[in-house]
Amino acid sequence: MSPIIDVIIPAYNEEASIGLVIADIPKQLVREIIVCDNASKDQTAIESKKAGATVVEQPRKGYGSACLAGMDHIFRKEVHPDIVVFIDGDYSDHPEEMPDLITPILRDNQDLVIGSRALGRMEESAMLPQQIFGNWLATNLIRILYKVEFTDLGPFRAIKYDKLLALSMSDPDFGWTVEMQVKAAKNKFNCVEVPVSYRKRIGISKVSGTVKGTILAGHKILWTIFKLF
């Protein structure tokens, strides 16, 4: 039997890109695409529904808050998925590469698969210097403290649903991705990275696009790494 796969897309003001993301997701692989509208002021919800996604409203702002709303939607389903895939709504990732993320889970019984931009093909200037440095610093700290090798905190990732529940995810904002990886490392999950492609996002990043966002995100990521140690 084919695995049940649900996709969670946290989204804030992504009306120009969300339809493209949804369109490129391999529909034959997934049961439901869930867009978690994080108090958008534009037509993100309308465009998501037009593209065929389920829209879950999350008025509390924050990347992690949006992801948690998507998880709550899945949890209330009568039949839970086998795998949950997370991907951003800005069209920087390549949704058509989703089979590459789920293959290690299906073939090699991996628990968590991170799509690594560092290992894949990245369009020039798709990541700003502060993002590249932040990823390098965070992943090296995880290696030193938790003895697990990562090269990226990339948002494009797949995880077994039961393992996702076991992590008791809670971070409401910038620390979401690193929380998942650190907790997976602490719990001795089987983790692997696969190369993924990455391009310039549509629109301006809410995090790296501003000095304040970059500082807040960097602080939260480092704080999460040390807090969970």
C-alpha positions as CSV (number, residue, x, y, z in Angstrom):
1,M,0.0,0.0,0.0
2,S,1.1,3.5,-0.7
3,P,2.0,5.6,2.3
4,I,-0.3,8.4,3.4
5,I,1.5,11.7,3.0
6,D,0.3,15.2,4.1
7,V,2.0,18.5,3.3
8,I,2.1,21.5,5.6
9,I,2.9,24.9,4.2
10,P,3.2,27.8,6.7
11,A,2.4,31.0,4.8
12,Y,2.3,34.7,5.5
13,N,1.5,37.1,2.7
14,E,2.4,34.7,-0.1
15,E,-0.4,35.3,-2.6
16,A,2.1,35.7,-5.5
17,S,3.8,32.3,-4.9
18,I,1.5,30.0,-3.0
19,G,-0.3,28.8,-6.1
20,L,3.0,27.9,-7.8
21,V,4.1,25.9,-4.8
22,I,0.9,23.9,-4.6
23,A,0.9,23.3,-8.4
24,D,4.3,21.8,-8.3
25,I,3.7,19.3,-5.5
26,P,3.4,15.8,-7.0
27,K,-0.4,15.2,-6.4
28,Q,-0.1,11.5,-6.9
29,L,2.0,11.3,-3.7
30,V,0.0,13.3,-1.2
31,R,-3.4,13.0,0.4
32,E,-3.8,16.6,1.5
33,I,-2.0,19.9,1.1
34,I,-2.5,22.2,4.1
35,V,-1.7,25.9,3.9
36,C,-1.5,27.4,7.4
37,D,-2.4,31.0,6.8
38,N,-0.5,33.0,9.4
39,A,-2.7,36.1,9.6
40,S,-1.9,37.2,6.0
41,K,-3.1,40.6,4.9
42,D,-3.3,39.6,1.3
43,Q,-5.1,36.9,-0.8
44,T,-2.9,34.0,0.4
45,A,-6.0,32.0,1.6
46,I,-8.0,32.6,-1.5
47,E,-5.1,31.7,-3.8
48,S,-4.5,28.5,-1.8
49,K,-8.0,27.4,-2.0
50,K,-8.1,28.1,-5.8
51,A,-5.0,25.9,-6.2
52,G,-6.8,23.0,-4.3
53,A,-5.3,23.2,-0.8
54,T,-7.0,23.1,2.5
55,V,-6.6,26.4,4.4
56,V,-6.1,26.4,8.2
57,E,-6.2,29.9,9.8
58,Q,-3.6,30.7,12.4
59,P,-4.1,34.2,13.7
60,R,-1.1,34.0,16.1
61,K,1.9,35.1,14.1
62,G,5.0,33.0,13.9
63,Y,6.4,30.3,11.7
64,G,6.2,27.6,14.4
65,S,2.7,28.7,15.3
66,A,1.6,28.1,11.7
67,C,3.2,24.7,11.6
68,L,1.6,23.7,14.9
69,A,-1.8,24.7,13.5
70,G,-1.2,22.4,10.5
71,M,-0.2,19.6,12.9
72,D,-3.4,20.1,14.9
73,H,-5.5,19.8,11.8
74,I,-3.8,16.5,10.9
75,F,-4.1,15.2,14.5
76,R,-7.9,15.7,14.3
77,K,-8.2,13.4,11.3
78,E,-9.7,10.0,11.7
79,V,-6.8,8.5,9.7
80,H,-3.3,9.9,10.4
81,P,-0.6,10.1,7.8
82,D,2.5,8.0,7.7
83,I,4.7,11.0,6.6
84,V,4.4,14.7,7.0
85,V,6.3,17.0,4.6
86,F,7.0,20.6,5.4
87,I,7.8,23.2,2.7
88,D,7.7,27.0,2.6
89,G,5.2,29.0,0.6
90,D,7.6,31.4,-1.1
91,Y,8.6,29.1,-4.0
92,S,12.2,29.1,-3.1
93,D,12.2,25.3,-2.7
94,H,11.4,23.0,-5.6
95,P,8.2,21.0,-4.6
96,E,8.7,18.5,-7.5
97,E,11.8,17.2,-5.6
98,M,9.5,15.8,-2.8
99,P,10.1,12.2,-3.9
100,D,13.8,12.7,-3.0
101,L,12.8,13.6,0.5
102,I,10.4,10.7,1.2
103,T,12.5,8.0,-0.5
104,P,15.0,7.6,2.5
105,I,12.0,7.1,4.8
106,L,10.4,4.5,2.6
107,R,13.5,2.7,1.4
108,D,15.9,3.1,4.3
109,N,13.6,3.5,7.3
110,Q,14.9,7.0,8.1
111,D,12.9,9.0,10.6
112,L,13.7,12.6,9.5
113,V,15.0,13.8,6.1
114,I,16.3,17.3,5.7
115,G,16.4,18.9,2.3
116,S,19.9,20.4,2.3
117,R,20.5,23.5,0.3
118,A,24.1,23.4,1.1
119,L,24.5,20.0,-0.6
120,G,22.2,20.9,-3.6
121,R,22.1,23.3,-6.4
122,M,21.5,26.9,-5.1
123,E,20.7,29.8,-7.4
124,E,23.1,32.7,-6.9
125,S,22.0,35.1,-4.2
126,A,19.1,32.8,-3.2
127,M,20.5,32.8,0.4
128,L,22.0,35.9,1.9
129,P,25.4,35.8,3.5
130,Q,23.9,36.0,7.0
131,Q,21.7,33.0,6.3
132,I,24.7,31.0,5.0
133,F,26.8,31.9,8.1
134,G,23.9,31.3,10.5
135,N,23.3,27.8,9.0
136,W,27.0,27.0,9.2
137,L,27.2,28.1,12.9
138,A,24.1,26.4,14.0
139,T,24.9,23.1,12.3
140,N,28.4,23.1,13.7
141,L,27.0,23.7,17.2
142,I,24.6,20.8,16.7
143,R,27.5,18.6,15.6
144,I,29.6,19.5,18.6
145,L,26.9,19.3,21.2
146,Y,24.7,16.5,19.9
147,K,27.1,14.5,17.7
148,V,24.8,14.6,14.7
149,E,25.9,15.9,11.3
150,F,23.7,18.4,9.5
151,T,24.7,20.9,6.9
152,D,21.4,23.0,6.8
153,L,18.3,24.0,8.7
154,G,16.4,23.9,5.5
155,P,12.6,24.2,5.7
156,F,11.9,21.5,3.1
157,R,11.8,18.3,5.1
158,A,9.9,15.0,5.7
159,I,9.3,13.1,8.9
160,K,7.5,10.1,10.0
161,Y,4.2,11.2,11.6
162,D,4.7,9.1,14.8
163,K,8.2,10.6,15.2
164,L,6.9,14.1,14.7
165,L,4.4,13.6,17.5
166,A,7.2,12.1,19.7
167,L,9.1,15.4,19.4
168,S,6.4,17.4,21.2
169,M,7.2,20.4,19.0
170,S,6.4,23.7,20.7
171,D,8.5,26.6,19.3
172,P,6.1,29.3,18.0
173,D,8.5,31.2,15.7
174,F,12.1,31.2,14.4
175,G,13.3,28.2,16.4
176,W,11.0,25.7,14.8
177,T,13.4,24.0,12.3
178,V,16.3,23.8,14.7
179,E,14.1,22.5,17.5
180,M,13.0,19.6,15.3
181,Q,16.6,18.7,14.4
182,V,18.0,19.1,17.9
183,K,15.2,17.0,19.4
184,A,15.6,14.4,16.8
185,A,19.3,14.2,17.6
186,K,18.6,13.9,21.3
187,N,16.1,11.1,20.7
188,K,18.6,9.2,18.5
189,F,16.3,9.3,15.5
190,N,17.6,8.1,12.2
191,C,18.3,11.4,10.4
192,V,19.7,12.0,6.9
193,E,20.0,14.9,4.5
194,V,19.4,14.9,0.7
195,P,20.5,17.6,-1.7
196,V,17.7,19.9,-2.8
197,S,17.6,22.8,-5.3
198,Y,17.0,26.4,-4.1
199,R,16.1,29.6,-5.9
200,K,15.4,33.2,-5.0
201,R,12.1,33.4,-3.2
202,I,9.2,35.4,-4.6
203,G,8.8,38.5,-2.5
204,I,10.8,39.7,0.5
205,S,11.7,37.4,3.3
206,K,10.0,38.2,6.6
207,V,13.2,37.0,8.4
208,S,16.4,37.5,6.5
209,G,14.9,40.4,4.5
210,T,15.2,42.8,7.5
211,V,18.0,43.4,10.0
212,K,15.6,43.0,12.9
213,G,14.3,39.7,11.6
214,T,17.8,38.4,11.0
215,I,19.0,39.2,14.6
216,L,15.8,37.8,16.2
217,A,16.0,34.6,14.2
218,G,19.7,34.1,14.9
219,H,19.3,34.7,18.6
220,K,16.4,32.3,18.8
221,I,18.1,29.5,16.9
222,L,21.2,29.7,19.1
223,W,19.1,29.9,22.2
224,T,17.2,26.8,21.2
225,I,20.3,24.8,20.5
226,F,21.7,25.6,24.0
227,K,18.4,25.4,25.8
228,L,17.7,21.9,24.7
229,F,21.2,20.6,25.5
